[in-house]
Amino acid sequence: MENNLKMIPGIGKNMEQHLIRAGYPDIASLRKQEPEGIYLKDCVAQGEKVDRCALYVYRLAVHYADHAGKLPPDKQNWWDWQDK
């Protein structure tokens, strides 16, 4: 598996920069992380509350990192990871 953040579905240039500023420069750095913790670090790095949709992207990204790039069939998009 490549280690480029943009390999993760839902991560484009903007979200890649959010992750890098929050201290997650590559896929390996996301392994075994708590998405809520990543979201809080992102808010601190941005100096403001970040849209909650970013949390859903981080949930997908951590799962992707922890499962060698595999996502559940019903959770292929960032919006599939929102609060129920």
BAROKE-953639 format. One record per residue (C-alpha): residue in three letters; x, y, z. Coordinates in nm, 4 decimals. Example, Ala and Ser with C-alpha at 12.3 -4.5 7.8 and 13.67 -1.06 7.14 Angstrom:
rokol pake: ALA&c1: 1.2300&c2: -0.4500&c3: 0.7800;
rokol pake: SER&c1: 1.3670&c2: -0.1060&c3: 0.7140;
This chain:
rokol pake: MET&c1: 0.0000&c2: 0.0000&c3: 0.0000;
rokol pake: GLU&c1: 0.1360&c2: 0.3411&c3: -0.0923;
rokol pake: ASN&c1: 0.1691&c2: 0.5899&c3: 0.1900;
rokol pake: ASN&c1: 0.0320&c2: 0.8982&c3: 0.0095;
rokol pake: LEU&c1: -0.2692&c2: 1.0450&c3: 0.1955;
rokol pake: LYS&c1: -0.4458&c2: 1.1204&c3: -0.1341;
rokol pake: MET&c1: -0.4731&c2: 0.7453&c3: -0.1960;
rokol pake: ILE&c1: -0.7503&c2: 0.7457&c3: 0.0679;
rokol pake: PRO&c1: -1.1012&c2: 0.8014&c3: -0.0747;
rokol pake: GLY&c1: -1.2244&c2: 1.1478&c3: 0.0234;
rokol pake: ILE&c1: -0.8765&c2: 1.2931&c3: 0.0767;
rokol pake: GLY&c1: -0.7873&c2: 1.5609&c3: -0.1738;
rokol pake: LYS&c1: -0.5309&c2: 1.8385&c3: -0.1525;
rokol pake: ASN&c1: -0.7292&c2: 2.0373&c3: 0.1084;
rokol pake: MET&c1: -0.7908&c2: 1.7463&c3: 0.3463;
rokol pake: GLU&c1: -0.4327&c2: 1.6296&c3: 0.2947;
rokol pake: GLN&c1: -0.3139&c2: 1.9708&c3: 0.4195;
rokol pake: HIS&c1: -0.5489&c2: 1.9503&c3: 0.7201;
rokol pake: LEU&c1: -0.3999&c2: 1.6132&c3: 0.8154;
rokol pake: ILE&c1: -0.0411&c2: 1.7253&c3: 0.7656;
rokol pake: ARG&c1: -0.0927&c2: 2.0384&c3: 0.9796;
rokol pake: ALA&c1: -0.2540&c2: 1.8218&c3: 1.2497;
rokol pake: GLY&c1: 0.0552&c2: 1.5974&c3: 1.2553;
rokol pake: TYR&c1: -0.0445&c2: 1.3132&c3: 1.0209;
rokol pake: PRO&c1: 0.1818&c2: 1.3360&c3: 0.7141;
rokol pake: ASP&c1: 0.1129&c2: 0.9918&c3: 0.5698;
rokol pake: ILE&c1: -0.1126&c2: 0.6860&c3: 0.5881;
rokol pake: ALA&c1: 0.1173&c2: 0.5095&c3: 0.8348;
rokol pake: SER&c1: 0.0754&c2: 0.7963&c3: 1.0835;
rokol pake: LEU&c1: -0.3026&c2: 0.7345&c3: 1.0898;
rokol pake: ARG&c1: -0.2782&c2: 0.3713&c3: 1.2023;
rokol pake: LYS&c1: -0.4359&c2: 0.2978&c3: 1.5400;
rokol pake: GLN&c1: -0.5397&c2: 0.6619&c3: 1.5890;
rokol pake: GLU&c1: -0.8709&c2: 0.7868&c3: 1.7253;
rokol pake: PRO&c1: -1.0573&c2: 0.9858&c3: 1.4568;
rokol pake: GLU&c1: -1.2024&c2: 1.2194&c3: 1.7213;
rokol pake: GLY&c1: -0.8492&c2: 1.2972&c3: 1.8419;
rokol pake: ILE&c1: -0.7398&c2: 1.3741&c3: 1.4866;
rokol pake: TYR&c1: -1.0409&c2: 1.6036&c3: 1.4483;
rokol pake: LEU&c1: -0.9557&c2: 1.7910&c3: 1.7705;
rokol pake: LYS&c1: -0.5925&c2: 1.8321&c3: 1.6628;
rokol pake: ASP&c1: -0.7166&c2: 1.9616&c3: 1.3276;
rokol pake: CYS&c1: -0.9350&c2: 2.2218&c3: 1.5021;
rokol pake: VAL&c1: -0.6353&c2: 2.3365&c3: 1.7081;
rokol pake: ALA&c1: -0.4099&c2: 2.3473&c3: 1.4002;
rokol pake: GLN&c1: -0.6689&c2: 2.5532&c3: 1.2094;
rokol pake: GLY&c1: -0.7307&c2: 2.7837&c3: 1.5055;
rokol pake: GLU&c1: -1.1061&c2: 2.7299&c3: 1.4771;
rokol pake: LYS&c1: -1.3725&c2: 2.4628&c3: 1.4820;
rokol pake: VAL&c1: -1.3501&c2: 2.2581&c3: 1.1637;
rokol pake: ASP&c1: -1.6639&c2: 2.1367&c3: 0.9855;
rokol pake: ARG&c1: -1.7751&c2: 1.8087&c3: 1.1406;
rokol pake: CYS&c1: -1.7610&c2: 1.6436&c3: 0.7972;
rokol pake: ALA&c1: -1.3836&c2: 1.6312&c3: 0.8479;
rokol pake: LEU&c1: -1.4410&c2: 1.3876&c3: 1.1370;
rokol pake: TYR&c1: -1.6235&c2: 1.1537&c3: 0.8993;
rokol pake: VAL&c1: -1.3301&c2: 1.1691&c3: 0.6590;
rokol pake: TYR&c1: -1.0933&c2: 1.0875&c3: 0.9474;
rokol pake: ARG&c1: -1.3048&c2: 0.7876&c3: 1.0479;
rokol pake: LEU&c1: -1.2772&c2: 0.6536&c3: 0.6938;
rokol pake: ALA&c1: -0.9039&c2: 0.7355&c3: 0.6778;
rokol pake: VAL&c1: -0.8186&c2: 0.5557&c3: 1.0028;
rokol pake: HIS&c1: -1.0139&c2: 0.2480&c3: 0.8967;
rokol pake: TYR&c1: -0.8364&c2: 0.2572&c3: 0.5603;
rokol pake: ALA&c1: -0.4965&c2: 0.2825&c3: 0.7322;
rokol pake: ASP&c1: -0.5751&c2: 0.0064&c3: 0.9830;
rokol pake: HIS&c1: -0.7112&c2: -0.2361&c3: 0.7205;
rokol pake: ALA&c1: -0.4537&c2: -0.2124&c3: 0.4399;
rokol pake: GLY&c1: -0.6744&c2: 0.0086&c3: 0.2240;
rokol pake: LYS&c1: -0.9881&c2: -0.2011&c3: 0.2521;
rokol pake: LEU&c1: -1.3222&c2: -0.0393&c3: 0.3338;
rokol pake: PRO&c1: -1.6524&c2: -0.2109&c3: 0.4168;
rokol pake: PRO&c1: -1.8815&c2: -0.2403&c3: 0.1110;
rokol pake: ASP&c1: -2.1381&c2: -0.0074&c3: 0.2712;
rokol pake: LYS&c1: -1.8779&c2: 0.2546&c3: 0.3771;
rokol pake: GLN&c1: -1.6950&c2: 0.3528&c3: 0.0598;
rokol pake: ASN&c1: -1.7573&c2: 0.7296&c3: 0.0932;
rokol pake: TRP&c1: -1.6784&c2: 0.9756&c3: 0.3728;
rokol pake: TRP&c1: -2.0485&c2: 1.0522&c3: 0.4262;
rokol pake: ASP&c1: -2.1087&c2: 0.6856&c3: 0.5091;
rokol pake: TRP&c1: -1.9070&c2: 0.7423&c3: 0.8304;
rokol pake: GLN&c1: -2.1268&c2: 1.0152&c3: 0.9799;
rokol pake: ASP&c1: -2.2967&c2: 0.9933&c3: 1.3180;
rokol pake: LYS&c1: -2.6058&c2: 0.7733&c3: 1.3231;
